Amino acid sequence: MKSLQILSSHFNLGLLVLWLLNDTFLKSEYPGLVTGKISDIIGVFLSPFIVTAIIHRFWKIEESFLLWGSIVFIAVLFFGINIDQSWNDSFYSFLSFGFSTSGVADPSDLFCLLLLPFTYLRFHSFSASIPMKSKTKIYTLFFSIFVFINTSPLPSGRSNLMDYIFLLNTTYDTLILESPIDSKTVANLESFSFRFISSQNQSKPLSFDSLEIPKECKDVNEVPIKTDSPALNYSPSSRTPSMLFMNYVIEIYKDTKLSEKILSEKCNTQKCELDLTTLPPSEYFWIVQLEYTFIRECKRYSYLLAPNPKPGIFVRSL
C-alpha cells in the first residue's frame, strides 16, 4: 500500500503532526499569514494520499489510478470551498457531523493547488525498502484520517472534532481580528475581517424568523428591547439559554478604553466593507460584538457580547 508507506515516512509524519498542531494550537496563539496557510499547504499535498489509502483499504483498485482520482477530487473540492461560500459551509458541516460551523471561502488559498503535481511526483518517485507491518498500516491510516477530519475552518485553537472528544464545545467563544490590525493605514472603503466560532457551534447569524416564539405569546415586538443583562434569557426551569445569534456588530472607537464610540455597523458575514470617509486622520480602535436576541415574558430583547475585547488598531491618514 504505497500511499500509506508515503504517509508513514518521517518527513510526511512530521507534516501530519504540524498540520494537527497548527489547527489545534498555532492558529489561535500566533494568528497570521503563516499559520493561516500552513494547513492549506500541507492539506493539499497530503490529502490525495489519505483519500487513496482509505479507498484502497476497502477496494483493491490500482493505486496509481486511485491517486489520479484523488488528486482530481481534492482539486475540485479545494477550488469549490475557496470560491463558493455555500460549498465551504457544506464541507465543514459534513466534517463537524452536521453541526453548524463557519469557514470562509478564501480565493487567495488557491495557489496551494500548484502543489498537486508534486503529490503525483512524490508517489511515483517513492520506493519503500522495508514492508510495513499491519499495525503500522492501521495506526498510520487512523492518524491520517484523524488529522484530516480535525482540520479546522477557523483559527480558534480547537477544531470541532477535538471539541467533541474532549467536551470543549461548551467552554468559550473565540473571535480573532484579522484585518485591519497593527496600525494598518486604511482606505476610504476598507474591508474588516475576523473569524469566530461560538461555544454552541452557532457561528452564522440567523433571521428573526428562526426564533421560536412561545405559543402563549400572540404579539411579540419586532424591534428588540436592548438590555445589558443576558441573564434575562434563562428560564427558571432550565440552565441553558435559548437565544438567537442575529448579527456581528463592528464598532470603532477613538480610545483604547473603548469609551468614545464613533461608528457602529451591523454585519452578517465575517468580512464587511465599511465606509470610513467621515473619519478624520487619526489612530482608531475596533472590536466586534455579537448581537443576540431572545424572548422573555412575550417581549423580545437583544444584547451585545464581545468575545474578544482586545481591539484592532488602524490609522486614517491624509
C-alpha positions, -999 to +999 in steps of 0.1 A: +000+000+000+022+027-014+001+057-002+003+045+034+041+040+031+044+076+019+023+089+048+044+069+073+077+083+061+094+105+087+090+137+066+053+132+060+045+121+095+062+153+106+039+172+082+008+155+097+019+164+132+025+200+121-009+201+104-026+188+136-006+212+158-014+242+136-051+236+136-054+229+173-029+254+188-008+276+165-037+294+147-051+308+179-018+316+196+000+330+166-027+341+141-013+355+108-004+347+072+020+318+080-003+298+104-033+307+082-017+289+052+003+260+068-027+237+070-038+245+034-004+238+020+001+205+039-035+195+034-034+199-004-002+180-006-011+150+016-049+147+012-047+128-021-025+101-003-051+100+026-081+096+002-062+070-018-053+050+013-089+050+026-103+038-007-076+012-013-082-002+022-117-014+011-114-017-027-082-032-042-080-009-072-047+001-088-032+027-065-018+049-093-054+051-108-068+059-074-043+086-068-053+103-101-089+103-090-080+116-055-059+144-070-089+155-091-113+151-062-091+173-039-085+199-066-123+203-073-131+202-035-104+228-026-114+250-055-151+248-046-147+256-009-125+286-016-146+301-044-182+294-032-192+300+004-221+275+002-196+247-008-174+258+022-204+257+046-215+222+034-180+208+036-173+219+071-208+210+082-200+175+070-167+173+088-184+185+120-211+158+118-238+182+108-232+209+135-232+245+124-197+258+118-183+287+099-155+286+074-145+313+050-141+309+012-107+324+005-096+326-032-061+335-021-056+299-009-060+286-045-022+289-050-019+257-030-033+237-059+001+242-075+014+215-051-007+187-066+018+179-093+044+174-065+020+149-049+019+130-081+057+131-085+062+120-048+040+090-054+059+078-085+094+086-072+088+069-038+103+034-032+100+016+001+128-008+010+111-023+041+075-036+041+051-020+066+038-041+095+000-045+097-002-025+130+018+003+114-006+005+085-036+007+108-020+034+131-009+054+101-043+053+084-062+062+115-039+090+125-040+104+089-078+103+089-080+119+123-057+148+112-078+152+080-111+153+099-096+175+125-089+203+100-103+235+114-122+261+094-113+287+119-081+296+138-100+290+170-073+270+187-096+239+188-113+222+160-148+206+161-136+170+164-113+180+193-143+197+209-165+166+207-138+143+221-127+165+250-161+182+255-146+216+249-175+229+229-192+243+260-162+262+273-158+295+254-163+316+223-134+326+202-131+356+180-099+367+162-095+400+144-077+396+111-077+430+093-070+458+098-047+454+127-012+465+138-018+502+130-025+494+093-033+525+072-068+522+057-086+535+027-120+553+025-136+519+018-119+492+040-127+455+044-128+445+081-123+407+085-124+385+115-131+348+124-154+335+150-166+301+164-192+300+191-191+277+221-226+265+210-214+258+174-236+286+161-213+310+141-237+321+114-263+348+121-299+338+117-330+357+109-357+366+134-380+340+117-357+313+132-365+324+168-390+301+184-419+321+198-438+306+228-474+296+220-488+319+247-472+350+230-496+363+204-478+395+196-440+399+200-423+432+193-402+431+161-378+458+173-359+443+203-355+460+237-318+465+243-306+450+276-272+446+293-284+416+312-282+383+292-293+366+324-329+375+315-325+348+289-325+320+314-358+303+322-365+291+358-368+255+346-336+253+326-300+263+330-293+265+292-301+298+274-323+298+244-311+327+223-306+335+187-274+349+172-285+378+149-256+399+138-220+408+141-215+445+151-183+462+142-176+492+165-149+518+160-136+539+189-112+568+194-095+555+226-081+522+239-106+522+268-134+520+242-153+548+258-158+571+228-177+552+201-177+570+167-190+543+143-211+511+146-221+489+117-240+456+117-227+428+095-240+392+088-207+379+075-171+377+088-158+402+062-175+435+058-167+467+039-171+499+059-172+535+046-146+554+066-148+586+046-161+606+075-133+597+099-106+624+102-069+614+101-061+597+134-055+563+151-086+542+157-096+511+176-121+485+166-138+455+181-165+430+170-196+425+192-221+397+188-258+407+188-281+381+204-319+382+207-343+362+229-379+363+241-388+366+278-423+371+291-435+377+255-411+405+249-381+404+226-348+416+239-313+420+224-279+423+240-243+426+228-214+404+237-177+409+229-158+375+229-125+394+223-124+428+240-088+434+227-092+459+199-076+460+165-058+492+155-058+511+123-048+546+111-065+571+089-040+593+071-044+624+050 
